[in-house]
């Protein structure tokens, strides 16, 4: 894919990042999208933050 300018690449990257972080589930987050995981963590005192060991 060829980009006509940097702005078109930035726009495409921003769209991909929003989709990846907002809607795609991640197995390391118990199959939740990152935004959903963060929201649940912030709104619940007993929700555990997963960390790598």
N, C-alpha and C positions, 0 to 999 in steps of 0.2 A: 504494500500500500504506500502510495506516495502522498505526502502532505504539501499543499500549496504554500503554506506558511506555518510559522510557529503557533499562531493563534488557533488554527484548526486542530493541531496536535494537542494543544492544551485543553481545548474544549472536549475533544474525544477522550482524553485521559481523565478529565474531571467527571465525565459521564460514567466511564468504566469504574472509577474509584467509588462513586456514589452507589452504583449497583453492587459492587463487591462488598462494600462495608455496610450497606443498608439492607440488602435483600438476600444475599447468598449465604446459606448456612455454612458454618465452619465446624468440622468435627471436634476440634479442640475446645470449642465453646458449647459443647453438648448439643450440636447441630442447630445452633441459633446464629442468626446474623450478628455481627459485632455490635451494631447499634442497639439491637434488642437485648443482647447480653448486658451491655453497659446500663441501659435503662432499668433492667431488673435488678442489677447490682446496686444502683443508686437508690432504688425505691424499696429495698428490702434489707433489713438488718441481719437476716439469717441466710442470705444468698452468698455463697462462698465464691470468692474470686479464684479462678483456676490459674495455676502458675506451673511453668515447666520445672522439672526437677533434674 
